[in-house]
Amino acid sequence: MAKTFREWNVEQSWLLPPSVMDFVPADHVAHFVRETVREQLDLSEILAPYEKEERGFPPYHPVMMTALLLYAYCQGVYSSRRIARACEQRVDFMAVTGLNRPDFRTVSDFRKRHLPALQGLFVQVLKLCQHAGLVKLGHVALDGTKVAANASKRKAMSYGRMLQTEKRLKEQVRQWFTQAQALDRQEDRQHGRERRGDELPAWVADKQHRLAKIREAKVALEAEARARGKAAVDPKAQRNFTDPQSRIMHKSGKEYVQAYNAQAAVDAQAQVIVACSLSNHPTDIQELASIPGQIKQNTGRQAQEFSADAGYCCEGNLAVLARHHINAYIATGRRRHEHAGATQPARLRRGPRVTAMRTKLARAGHRSRYRLRKSIVEPVFGQIKQARGFRQFLLRGLTKVQGEWSLICTVHNLLKLATLRTT
């Protein structure tokens, strides 16, 4: 007897079209993200600008576009082109958009236009996590990670090299102008003066453009030096031509990347991010001071305990935690590195508060609450970078990248909330 199979007829027409609710299982995260955005988030700041737009073709619904962005980030899809392609090819995305298919330019423009408002969703999602019991603030751990900028470190140049290159390009441009003028005079003698003869070759214009960018970067570095009260620019100071606000940062071992320094303060209860920030400082020591205030503002309460590695240890940071009445556990680093020629962070790891912290950690030994730090905050960066594949920013400029990092942290918390729903 021949084996029978289920019918497979790709040309079969549907009498009643299926509902998007049936595209994926009822407990799928796509439904959760869509309904959370529709029912529990205040999107008035995103909706407000459209109330003044009376003309033009009706845009895609801003609530749908917000849900699409958040869901795409949940799935590790960040590029506007990949998001647009997923709306055409993936049924889980169709379940979010209701079969709408915004093109990549629409997705990109929406993200750029509403980035400040999207950044504000972090606190709203955090409060949902708090209401669900995912945030206890018994112990909060802080750490930073270097995330690659949307720029190559090969597009950076040191101030010393700028001086040399500026001089060389200036001489090349002068020589080529002289050559172009000589060629013009020769052609005038051959063909008469009817031709304009003042068009410059493309290679001259390219060199002039590069010279202008180098001069612009040189002026910016000189202004930064004056702002820091320095009379001269460090010849090793660098500036990137693609994203001038990003910096070359040490990642690990001998690896250096053009990057930003992203920070996350994570609650121990369910690894929910309770505060986040981003800067272009290569070291972490400046990043702690604002975090306790953010935690209190975001959650309405303050952390009882706080841990961080030696990169945050200094008298000033310990004083900040003391003023907020937080029981701190901050690694103090190795004393053998604290010599006269040490870097500034090492020199700052001195004083009565640092000494007291060193004694506090030593007395507790392996039972110290500091041991919790690694298991609380480091897995969060693993989930963001490895599980969801976010290793490079899409946007450029400090303000835009800060908004993008806030969006990444919002999605991390949203997924924690989704996990609670399925347990």
C-alpha positions as CSV (number, residue, x, y, z in Angstrom):
1,M,0.0,0.0,0.0
2,A,1.4,3.4,-1.0
3,K,2.3,5.9,1.7
4,T,-0.1,8.9,1.9
5,F,1.1,12.4,2.7
6,R,-0.5,15.6,3.8
7,E,-1.6,17.8,1.0
8,W,0.9,20.3,-0.2
9,N,-0.6,22.7,-2.8
10,V,1.2,26.0,-2.9
11,E,-1.3,27.4,-5.4
12,Q,-4.3,26.8,-3.1
13,S,-6.2,30.0,-2.5
14,W,-7.5,30.9,1.0
15,L,-11.2,31.4,1.4
16,L,-10.6,33.3,4.6
17,P,-7.1,34.8,5.1
18,P,-5.3,33.7,8.3
19,S,-4.9,36.1,11.2
20,V,-1.5,37.4,12.1
21,M,-2.2,36.0,15.5
22,D,-1.8,32.6,14.0
23,F,1.5,33.2,12.3
24,V,3.5,32.2,15.4
25,P,2.5,30.3,18.6
26,A,0.4,32.2,21.1
27,D,3.3,32.3,23.6
28,H,5.8,33.7,21.1
29,V,7.8,36.7,22.1
30,A,6.6,38.6,19.0
31,H,3.1,38.8,20.5
32,F,4.5,39.8,23.9
33,V,6.6,42.7,22.5
34,R,3.7,43.9,20.2
35,E,1.1,43.9,23.0
36,T,3.5,45.4,25.6
37,V,4.2,48.4,23.3
38,R,0.5,48.8,22.4
39,E,-0.9,48.5,25.9
40,Q,1.7,49.3,28.5
41,L,4.1,51.9,27.1
42,D,3.4,55.6,26.9
43,L,4.4,56.7,23.4
44,S,2.9,60.2,23.5
45,E,6.3,61.7,22.9
46,I,6.6,59.7,19.7
47,L,3.0,60.3,18.6
48,A,3.0,64.1,19.2
49,P,4.9,65.3,16.2
50,Y,2.4,63.5,13.8
51,E,-0.5,65.5,15.1
52,K,0.9,68.6,13.4
53,E,1.4,66.9,10.1
54,E,-1.8,67.4,8.1
55,R,-0.5,66.8,4.6
56,G,1.4,64.0,3.0
57,F,0.8,60.3,2.5
58,P,-0.3,58.6,5.7
59,P,2.8,57.3,7.5
60,Y,3.2,53.9,9.1
61,H,1.7,53.8,12.5
62,P,4.3,55.0,15.0
63,V,3.3,52.4,17.6
64,M,3.8,49.6,15.0
65,M,7.2,51.1,14.1
66,T,8.2,51.2,17.7
67,A,7.2,47.6,18.3
68,L,9.0,46.6,15.1
69,L,12.3,48.2,16.3
70,L,12.1,46.7,19.7
71,Y,11.3,43.3,18.4
72,A,14.0,43.4,15.8
73,Y,16.6,44.3,18.5
74,C,15.2,41.4,20.6
75,Q,16.0,39.1,17.6
76,G,19.5,40.6,17.1
77,V,18.5,42.3,13.9
78,Y,19.8,45.9,13.9
79,S,20.4,47.0,10.4
80,S,17.5,48.9,8.8
81,R,17.9,46.9,5.6
82,R,17.8,43.6,7.5
83,I,14.7,44.7,9.4
84,A,12.9,45.7,6.2
85,R,13.9,42.3,4.7
86,A,12.6,40.5,7.7
87,C,9.2,42.2,7.3
88,E,9.0,40.5,3.9
89,Q,10.4,37.1,4.8
90,R,9.8,36.3,8.5
91,V,6.3,35.4,9.8
92,D,7.3,36.5,13.4
93,F,8.0,40.0,12.0
94,M,4.7,39.9,10.1
95,A,3.0,39.1,13.4
96,V,4.4,42.4,14.8
97,T,3.7,44.6,11.8
98,G,0.4,43.1,10.7
99,L,1.8,42.5,7.2
100,N,3.0,46.1,6.9
101,R,6.3,46.3,5.0
102,P,8.2,49.5,5.7
103,D,11.3,49.9,3.5
104,F,14.7,50.3,5.0
105,R,14.8,54.1,4.6
106,T,11.5,54.4,6.6
107,V,12.9,52.2,9.4
108,S,16.2,54.2,9.4
109,D,14.5,57.6,9.4
110,F,12.1,56.6,12.1
111,R,14.9,55.4,14.4
112,K,16.9,58.6,13.8
113,R,13.9,60.9,14.2
114,H,12.6,59.4,17.5
115,L,15.9,58.3,19.1
116,P,15.5,60.7,22.1
117,A,12.0,59.4,22.7
118,L,13.0,55.8,22.2
119,Q,15.8,56.4,24.7
120,G,13.1,57.3,27.3
121,L,11.5,53.9,27.0
122,F,14.3,52.5,29.2
123,V,12.8,53.8,32.4
124,Q,9.3,52.7,31.4
125,V,10.4,49.1,30.7
126,L,12.5,49.1,33.9
127,K,9.4,50.1,36.0
128,L,7.5,47.2,34.4
129,C,10.3,44.9,35.5
130,Q,10.3,46.4,39.0
131,H,6.5,46.0,39.2
132,A,6.9,42.3,38.2
133,G,9.3,41.7,41.0
134,L,12.5,41.4,38.9
135,V,14.3,44.3,40.6
136,K,15.1,44.1,44.4
137,L,18.1,46.5,44.6
138,G,19.7,44.3,47.2
139,H,22.9,44.2,45.3
140,V,23.8,46.1,42.1
141,A,27.0,45.5,40.1
142,L,28.5,48.0,37.7
143,D,30.8,47.3,34.7
144,G,31.7,48.7,31.3
145,T,32.4,47.2,27.9
146,K,34.0,48.6,24.8
147,V,31.6,48.5,21.9
148,A,33.1,49.2,18.4
149,A,32.1,52.6,16.8
150,N,30.8,52.8,13.3
151,A,34.3,53.8,12.2
152,S,37.6,52.2,11.5
153,K,40.6,52.9,13.6
154,R,42.5,53.2,10.4
155,K,40.6,56.4,9.8
156,A,42.2,58.0,12.9
157,M,45.3,60.1,12.8
158,S,47.5,61.4,15.6
159,Y,48.2,65.1,16.1
160,G,51.9,64.6,15.4
161,R,51.1,62.9,12.1
162,M,48.6,65.5,11.2
163,L,51.3,68.2,11.4
164,Q,53.5,66.1,9.1
165,T,50.8,65.2,6.7
166,E,49.4,68.7,6.5
167,K,52.9,70.0,5.5
168,R,53.3,67.3,2.9
169,L,49.8,67.7,1.4
170,K,50.2,71.5,1.4
171,E,53.4,71.2,-0.6
172,Q,51.8,68.6,-3.0
173,V,48.8,70.8,-3.6
174,R,51.1,73.8,-4.3
175,Q,53.1,71.9,-6.8
176,W,50.0,70.6,-8.5
177,F,48.5,74.1,-8.7
178,T,51.8,75.2,-10.4
179,Q,51.6,72.2,-12.8
180,A,48.0,73.0,-13.6
181,Q,48.7,76.6,-14.3
182,A,51.7,75.7,-16.5
183,L,49.4,73.2,-18.4
184,D,46.8,75.9,-18.9
185,R,49.4,78.3,-20.3
186,Q,50.6,75.6,-22.7
187,E,47.0,74.8,-23.9
188,D,46.3,78.5,-24.3
189,R,49.2,78.8,-26.7
190,Q,48.0,75.7,-28.6
191,H,44.3,76.2,-28.7
192,G,43.7,79.9,-27.8
193,R,42.1,81.4,-24.8
194,E,38.5,80.4,-25.6
195,R,38.6,77.5,-23.0
196,R,38.2,78.4,-19.4
197,G,41.3,76.4,-18.5
198,D,40.7,76.8,-14.8
199,E,39.2,73.4,-14.1
200,L,41.4,71.5,-11.6
201,P,42.0,67.8,-12.0
202,A,40.1,65.5,-9.6
203,W,43.3,64.4,-7.9
204,V,44.0,68.0,-6.9
205,A,40.5,68.4,-5.4
206,D,40.8,65.2,-3.5
207,K,44.1,66.3,-1.9
208,Q,42.5,69.6,-1.0
209,H,39.6,67.9,0.6
210,R,41.9,65.7,2.7
211,L,43.9,68.7,3.7
212,A,40.8,70.5,4.8
213,K,39.7,67.5,7.0
214,I,43.1,67.2,8.6
215,R,43.1,71.0,9.4
216,E,39.6,70.7,10.9
217,A,40.7,67.7,13.1
218,K,43.8,69.5,14.1
219,V,41.8,72.6,15.2
220,A,39.5,70.3,17.2
221,L,42.4,68.6,19.1
222,E,43.9,72.0,19.9
223,A,40.5,73.2,21.2
224,E,40.2,70.1,23.4
225,A,43.7,70.7,24.8
226,R,42.9,74.3,25.7
227,A,39.7,73.2,27.4
228,R,41.8,70.9,29.6
229,G,44.1,73.8,30.4
230,K,47.0,72.4,28.4
231,A,49.3,74.7,26.5
232,A,50.1,72.1,23.8
233,V,48.5,69.1,22.2
234,D,49.9,65.7,23.0
235,P,51.5,64.5,19.6
236,K,49.9,61.1,20.3
237,A,46.4,62.5,20.7
238,Q,44.2,61.0,17.9
239,R,41.0,62.0,16.1
240,N,38.9,59.8,13.8
241,F,37.7,61.3,10.6
242,T,34.6,59.1,10.3
243,D,33.3,59.5,13.8
244,P,35.4,62.2,15.5
245,Q,33.7,61.6,18.9
246,S,34.7,58.0,19.1
247,R,38.1,57.0,20.6
248,I,40.7,54.3,20.2
249,M,40.4,52.2,23.3
250,H,42.1,49.2,24.8
251,K,39.9,46.1,24.5
252,S,42.0,43.1,25.7
253,G,45.6,42.0,25.5
254,K,47.2,43.9,22.7
255,E,43.9,44.6,20.9
256,Y,42.8,48.2,20.4
257,V,39.5,49.3,18.8
258,Q,37.8,52.5,17.7
259,A,35.0,52.4,20.2
260,Y,32.8,53.9,22.9
261,N,32.7,52.9,26.6
262,A,29.2,51.5,27.4
263,Q,28.2,51.1,31.1
264,A,25.5,49.0,32.7
265,A,24.5,48.8,36.4
266,V,22.7,45.4,36.9
267,D,20.5,44.2,39.7
268,A,21.3,40.9,41.2
269,Q,17.7,39.5,41.3
270,A,17.2,38.8,37.6
271,Q,20.1,40.7,35.8
272,V,17.9,43.6,35.0
273,I,19.8,46.8,34.0
274,V,18.8,49.6,36.4
275,A,21.1,52.3,35.0
276,C,23.1,52.7,31.9
277,S,25.4,55.3,30.4
278,L,27.9,55.7,27.6
279,S,30.9,57.9,27.1
280,N,34.1,58.2,25.0
281,H,36.3,58.0,28.0
282,P,38.8,55.1,27.6
283,T,38.8,54.3,31.3
284,D,35.9,53.6,33.7
285,I,36.9,55.7,36.6
286,Q,34.8,58.7,35.5
287,E,31.7,56.6,35.0
288,L,30.6,55.7,38.5
289,A,29.7,59.1,39.9
290,S,26.4,59.4,38.0
291,I,25.2,55.9,38.5
292,P,23.8,56.0,42.1
293,G,21.7,59.1,41.1
294,Q,20.4,57.3,38.0
295,I,19.4,54.3,40.0
296,K,17.4,56.4,42.5
297,Q,15.8,58.4,39.7
298,N,14.9,55.4,37.6
299,T,13.5,53.2,40.3
300,G,12.5,55.5,43.1
301,R,14.8,53.6,45.5
302,Q,18.5,53.2,46.1
303,A,20.7,50.1,46.0
304,Q,21.7,48.6,49.3
305,E,25.0,47.1,48.1
306,F,27.1,48.1,45.1
307,S,30.1,46.3,43.6
308,A,32.6,47.2,40.8
309,D,36.1,46.3,39.7
310,A,39.3,48.1,40.3
311,G,38.8,50.4,37.3
312,Y,36.3,52.4,39.3
313,C,38.3,52.7,42.6
314,C,39.2,56.1,43.8
315,E,38.6,58.3,46.8
316,G,36.0,60.4,44.9
317,N,33.9,57.4,43.8
318,L,33.9,55.8,47.3
319,A,32.8,59.2,48.7
320,V,29.9,59.3,46.2
321,L,28.7,55.8,47.3
322,A,29.0,56.8,51.0
323,R,26.9,59.9,50.4
324,H,24.2,57.7,49.0
325,H,24.4,55.4,52.0
326,I,25.4,52.4,49.8
327,N,27.4,49.5,51.2
328,A,30.2,49.4,48.6
329,Y,32.5,46.6,47.5
330,I,35.0,48.1,45.1
331,A,38.2,46.2,44.2
332,T,41.3,48.3,45.0
333,G,43.8,46.8,42.6
334,R,47.3,45.7,43.3
335,R,49.4,47.9,45.4
336,R,52.6,47.0,43.7
337,H,51.5,49.0,40.7
338,E,51.1,52.2,42.7
339,H,54.4,53.8,42.2
340,A,55.5,57.3,41.2
341,G,55.2,56.6,37.5
342,A,51.8,55.0,37.6
343,T,48.8,56.1,35.5
344,Q,46.3,58.5,37.0
345,P,43.8,55.8,38.0
346,A,46.5,54.0,39.9
347,R,47.5,57.2,41.7
348,L,43.9,57.8,42.6
349,R,43.7,54.4,44.4
350,R,45.2,55.9,47.5
351,G,43.7,57.6,50.6
352,P,41.8,56.7,53.7
353,R,38.6,55.4,51.9
354,V,40.6,53.2,49.6
355,T,42.7,51.9,52.5
356,A,39.5,51.1,54.4
357,M,38.0,49.3,51.4
358,R,41.1,47.2,50.9
359,T,40.9,46.1,54.6
360,K,37.2,45.4,54.2
361,L,37.6,43.1,51.2
362,A,40.7,41.4,52.7
363,R,38.9,40.6,56.0
364,A,35.9,38.9,54.2
365,G,38.2,36.9,51.9
366,H,36.4,34.6,49.6
367,R,33.1,35.3,51.4
368,S,33.2,39.0,50.4
369,R,30.1,40.3,48.7
370,Y,32.4,41.5,45.9
371,R,32.4,37.9,44.6
372,L,28.9,38.5,43.3
373,R,30.0,41.1,40.8
374,K,31.2,38.8,38.0
375,S,28.1,36.6,38.0
376,I,25.7,39.6,38.0
377,V,27.0,42.0,35.4
378,E,29.3,40.1,33.0
379,P,26.7,37.7,31.8
380,V,24.6,40.7,30.7
381,F,27.3,41.8,28.3
382,G,27.6,38.2,27.1
383,Q,23.9,38.2,26.3
384,I,24.0,41.5,24.5
385,K,27.2,40.8,22.5
386,Q,27.2,37.1,21.9
387,A,23.6,35.9,22.2
388,R,22.1,38.9,20.4
389,G,25.1,39.8,18.3
390,F,25.4,43.5,19.1
391,R,29.1,44.3,18.7
392,Q,29.1,47.6,16.8
393,F,27.0,50.7,16.9
394,L,25.1,51.7,13.8
395,L,25.0,55.4,14.5
396,R,27.7,58.0,14.8
397,G,28.3,60.8,17.3
398,L,28.2,60.6,21.1
399,T,24.6,61.7,21.5
400,K,23.2,59.3,18.9
401,V,25.3,56.4,20.2
402,Q,24.1,57.1,23.8
403,G,20.5,56.7,22.5
404,E,21.4,53.5,20.7
405,W,22.9,52.0,23.8
406,S,19.9,53.0,25.9
407,L,17.7,51.1,23.3
408,I,19.9,48.0,23.6
409,C,19.5,48.1,27.4
410,T,15.7,48.6,27.1
411,V,15.5,45.5,24.9
412,H,17.6,43.5,27.4
413,N,15.1,44.3,30.1
414,L,12.1,43.7,27.9
415,L,13.4,40.1,27.2
416,K,13.8,39.6,31.0
417,L,10.2,40.5,31.4
418,A,9.2,38.2,28.5
419,T,11.1,35.3,30.2
420,L,9.1,35.9,33.4
421,R,5.9,35.6,31.4
422,T,6.8,32.1,30.1
423,T,8.0,30.7,33.4
